[in-house]
């Protein structure tokens, strides 16, 4: 696993992270890892949701040969 060092964290933010960790019965490092994991997973879920919506919108629109169209377009 990789390590990450974060410098210049605001005192208020640091205290709130410590409070959150204590409230959840975790170490500060575990709490920060959980927050980062949640942020990334939420982001991935949003991307997957948007991709699914785009696939739905584009379904059935184009069924041609993309390579042939590119070659044809190069001839212009």
Order of alpha helices (4+ residues) and beta strands (2+ residues): alpha-alpha-alpha
